[in-house]
Amino acid sequence: MTTPPQFIGCSNATREVLHEVDCASQTDAKVLITGESGVGKEVVAQLIHHASRRRQAKLIAINCAGVPDTLLASELFGHVRGSFTDAYRDKQGWLEQAHRGTIFMDEVGEMSMQMQALLLRFLESGEIQRVGSERSTTVVDVRIIAATNRRLLDQVASS
């Protein structure tokens, strides 16, 4: 287990963020953290995880913008042997690996619509369907904390 990060500051804005962290850590609700690049969204996610009942389990951080969709699906959901070139064995995805823990998905706004649809299915049901599998394989208990520097509501309104 890693040491929780420190969040230093005494401004009203800092106190407000720490209050939000405290509120979020008391639930298993999904969390979306927004803000410009470099403001500490990942630190906030770590604080939430370390203050939550899931603190003894894994916190897996993913930069969604840095992983192509085809690989992201396999990494998140896992895959079955033979589902694509180099899939020489079944592999657990990050969601299964983080069972009872937390996944931090940074730059979630960069995902394609197809990848967002796959993720939405998981968010609604908790079911994992590995790439190449014909059926859902398992249900996992994972808390999702997502972050983006995009103004998602503005993007939805303009679509």
Phi, psi and chi 1 to 4 in degrees:
 res  aa     phi    psi   chi1   chi2   chi3   chi4
   1 MET       -  138.6 -171.8  173.0   85.1      -
   2 THR   -88.6  160.3   59.6      -      -      -
   3 THR   -75.9  137.1  -54.6      -      -      -
   4 PRO   -64.0  145.7    2.0   -2.0      -      -
   5 PRO   -72.1  161.8   27.0  -32.9      -      -
   6 GLN   -99.3  139.8  -64.1  -67.6  -44.6      -
   7 PHE  -121.5  107.6 -162.6   89.3      -      -
   8 ILE  -107.5  132.9  -59.3  169.7      -      -
   9 GLY   162.9  161.4      -      -      -      -
  10 CYS  -135.9   10.6   59.6      -      -      -
  11 SER   -74.6  165.8   69.6      -      -      -
  12 ASN   -60.2  -39.7  -73.1  -22.3      -      -
  13 ALA   -63.2  -41.2      -      -      -      -
  14 THR   -64.4  -44.3  -60.8      -      -      -
  15 ARG   -61.8  -38.3  -77.0 -167.3  -70.1  -84.9
  16 GLU   -65.0  -43.4 -172.3  175.0  -37.7      -
  17 VAL   -62.0  -44.8  167.2      -      -      -
  18 LEU   -65.4  -33.6  -69.0  174.3      -      -
  19 HIS   -65.0  -43.7  175.3   71.6      -      -
  20 GLU   -62.4  -41.0  -65.3  -68.6  -30.2      -
  21 VAL   -59.9  -45.2  164.2      -      -      -
  22 ASP   -61.3  -45.0 -175.6   52.0      -      -
  23 CYS   -62.8  -46.0  -70.0      -      -      -
  24 ALA   -65.9  -34.5      -      -      -      -
  25 SER   -72.4  -15.6   68.0      -      -      -
  26 GLN   -85.0   -4.5  -57.9  -54.9  -48.6      -
  27 THR  -127.4  174.6   78.0      -      -      -
  28 ASP  -106.1   16.6  -85.3  -22.4      -      -
  29 ALA   -62.7  149.2      -      -      -      -
  30 LYS   -69.2  144.9  -63.3  159.3 -172.1   72.5
  31 VAL  -127.3  137.7  174.7      -      -      -
  32 LEU  -117.0  120.7  176.6   64.2      -      -
  33 ILE  -105.0  126.1  -56.1  167.1      -      -
  34 THR  -117.9  154.7   59.8      -      -      -
  35 GLY   157.0  164.5      -      -      -      -
  36 GLU   -65.6  159.7  -63.3  174.7   14.9      -
  37 SER   -59.3  136.4  -65.7      -      -      -
  38 GLY    89.1    4.1      -      -      -      -
  39 VAL   -87.5   -6.3  -62.2      -      -      -
  40 GLY   102.5   30.3      -      -      -      -
  41 LYS   -61.6  -39.2  -65.1 -178.5  -66.8  -70.5
  42 GLU   -68.2  -36.4 -174.2  166.5   -3.6      -
  43 VAL   -62.2  -41.8  171.0      -      -      -
  44 VAL   -62.3  -43.3  169.4      -      -      -
  45 ALA   -60.9  -42.2      -      -      -      -
  46 GLN   -63.7  -41.1  -68.6  171.1   -6.7      -
  47 LEU   -61.5  -43.4  -73.2  168.0      -      -
  48 ILE   -61.0  -48.4  -68.2  168.5      -      -
  49 HIS   -60.4  -48.1  173.2   75.9      -      -
  50 HIS   -68.3  -20.6  -74.9  -74.8      -      -
  51 ALA   -95.8   -2.8      -      -      -      -
  52 SER   -93.2  171.9   77.0      -      -      -
  53 ARG   -68.3  -12.3   69.6  173.4 -178.5   83.7
  54 ARG   -90.3    4.4  -63.9  174.2 -178.7  -90.3
  55 ARG   -57.7  -25.8   67.5 -176.9  152.2  -88.5
  56 GLN   -79.4  -14.6  -60.3  -61.0  -36.0      -
  57 ALA   -97.5  178.5      -      -      -      -
  58 LYS   -69.1  147.9  -75.2 -174.8 -179.9 -178.3
  59 LEU  -118.2  114.0  167.3   64.0      -      -
  60 ILE  -108.7  125.3  -63.8  176.9      -      -
  61 ALA  -105.2  133.9      -      -      -      -
  62 ILE  -129.2  133.9  -54.0  158.7      -      -
  63 ASN   -97.5  101.1 -179.1  -19.7      -      -
  64 CYS   -64.0  -28.2  -62.9      -      -      -
  65 ALA   -73.1  -22.1      -      -      -      -
  66 GLY   -93.1    2.3      -      -      -      -
  67 VAL  -126.1  123.0 -176.7      -      -      -
  68 PRO   -60.0  148.4  -12.3   20.2      -      -
  69 ASP   -52.1  -43.2  -87.9   -0.4      -      -
  70 THR   -62.0  -39.0   51.9      -      -      -
  71 LEU   -78.6  -35.4 -177.8   56.4      -      -
  72 LEU   -60.7  -41.7 -173.6   57.6      -      -
  73 ALA   -60.4  -45.2      -      -      -      -
  74 SER   -65.9  -40.4  173.6      -      -      -
  75 GLU   -70.0  -39.5  -68.2  -63.0  -31.9      -
  76 LEU   -72.5  -49.5  -84.1  174.3      -      -
  77 PHE   -99.3  -12.9  -58.4  108.6      -      -
  78 GLY    84.3  179.2      -      -      -      -
  79 HIS  -150.4  163.2   61.5 -100.2      -      -
  80 VAL  -102.6  154.2  -64.0      -      -      -
  81 ARG   -55.0  134.1 -168.9  178.8  116.6 -143.8
  82 GLY    83.8    2.3      -      -      -      -
  83 SER   -73.6  -20.2   57.8      -      -      -
  84 PHE  -162.1  169.9   54.2   85.2      -      -
  85 THR   -56.1  137.0  -53.8      -      -      -
  86 ASP    76.2    3.6  -65.8  -27.1      -      -
  87 ALA   -89.5   74.1      -      -      -      -
  88 TYR   -85.9   -3.6   55.5   89.7      -      -
  89 ARG  -154.0  161.8   62.9  177.3  175.1   84.5
  90 ASP   -66.3  144.4  -71.9   -1.7      -      -
  91 LYS  -137.7  130.9 -179.7 -177.4  176.6 -131.8
  92 GLN   -70.0  141.8  -97.6 -168.3  -13.5      -
  93 GLY   -88.9  173.6      -      -      -      -
  94 TRP   -60.1  -34.4  -70.7  -35.3      -      -
  95 LEU   -64.2  -42.4  -68.9  166.8      -      -
  96 GLU   -67.7  -39.4  -78.3 -177.1   86.4      -
  97 GLN   -63.8  -28.5  -67.8  172.5   28.9      -
  98 ALA   -94.6   14.3      -      -      -      -
  99 HIS   -47.0  129.3 -176.7   56.5      -      -
 100 ARG    71.0    5.3  -64.4 -164.3  175.4  103.5
 101 GLY  -115.1 -146.6      -      -      -      -
 102 THR  -133.9  141.1  -55.6      -      -      -
 103 ILE  -111.5  127.5  -67.1  -84.2      -      -
 104 PHE  -104.2  116.0  171.3   61.2      -      -
 105 MET  -107.2   97.6  -58.5  179.9   76.3      -
 106 ASP   -81.5  146.5 -162.2   10.1      -      -
 107 GLU    55.6   44.2  -60.0  -53.9  -20.4      -
 108 VAL   -63.0  -24.7   73.9      -      -      -
 109 GLY   -68.6  -10.8      -      -      -      -
 110 GLU   -87.8   -9.0  -57.0  -59.7  -40.0      -
 111 MET   -67.6  149.0  -78.1 -175.6 -171.2      -
 112 SER   -70.1  163.4   70.9      -      -      -
 113 MET   -60.9  -37.5  -70.1  -64.2  179.1      -
 114 GLN   -62.8  -44.2  178.6 -176.1    3.7      -
 115 MET   -67.8  -37.8 -167.8   62.4 -139.1      -
 116 GLN   -62.3  -37.6  -71.3  179.4   34.5      -
 117 ALA   -65.8  -40.9      -      -      -      -
 118 LEU   -62.5  -42.8  -71.0  172.3      -      -
 119 LEU   -66.6  -39.6 -176.3   59.9      -      -
 120 LEU   -59.3  -42.1  178.0   61.0      -      -
 121 ARG   -58.4  -44.1  174.6  149.2  173.2   39.6
 122 PHE   -64.0  -43.7  166.2   73.9      -      -
 123 LEU   -61.1  -34.4  -67.8  172.9      -      -
 124 GLU   -76.6  -35.8  -69.7  174.3  -22.6      -
 125 SER  -115.6  -22.6   67.7      -      -      -
 126 GLY    77.2    3.8      -      -      -      -
 127 GLU   -86.5  139.7  -67.8 -180.0   -5.9      -
 128 ILE  -105.2  130.8  -60.4  -68.0      -      -
 129 GLN  -122.0  109.8 -177.8  170.4  -11.5      -
 130 ARG   -64.4  147.5  -69.9 -178.1  178.6  173.7
 131 VAL   -58.3  129.2  173.0      -      -      -
 132 GLY    90.0   -6.5      -      -      -      -
 133 SER   -88.3  149.1  176.5      -      -      -
 134 GLU   -88.1   -8.7  -66.3 -178.9    7.9      -
 135 ARG  -150.0  164.1   57.5 -178.5  164.5   66.1
 136 SER   -64.9  139.0  -62.6      -      -      -
 137 THR   -98.6  -33.2   57.3      -      -      -
 138 THR  -162.9  163.5 -169.9      -      -      -
 139 VAL  -109.3  131.7  174.3      -      -      -
 140 VAL  -119.8  154.5  -66.1      -      -      -
 141 ASP  -107.8   95.5  172.9   21.9      -      -
 142 VAL  -131.7  134.8  176.1      -      -      -
 143 ARG   -89.2  134.0 -177.8 -175.9 -160.4  171.5
 144 ILE  -104.0  125.4  -57.2  -68.9      -      -
 145 ILE  -118.9  120.2  -59.0  177.1      -      -
 146 ALA  -114.3  156.6      -      -      -      -
 147 ALA  -142.1  150.2      -      -      -      -
 148 THR  -154.1  152.7 -175.6      -      -      -
 149 ASN  -100.2   -0.3   62.4    7.9      -      -
 150 ARG   -86.0  155.4  -67.9 -178.1  176.6 -116.2
 151 ARG   -92.4   88.4  -65.3  174.9  177.0 -104.3
 152 LEU   -63.3  -39.4  -62.4 -179.8      -      -
 153 LEU   -63.9  -36.8  -71.1  177.2      -      -
 154 ASP   -65.5  -39.4  -68.2  -13.5      -      -
 155 GLN   -66.3  -41.1  -72.3 -175.9  -71.6      -
 156 VAL   -64.4  -43.0  169.0      -      -      -
 157 ALA   -64.4  -32.7      -      -      -      -
 158 SER   -86.5   -6.7   68.5      -      -      -
 159 SER   -79.2      -  -65.0      -      -      -
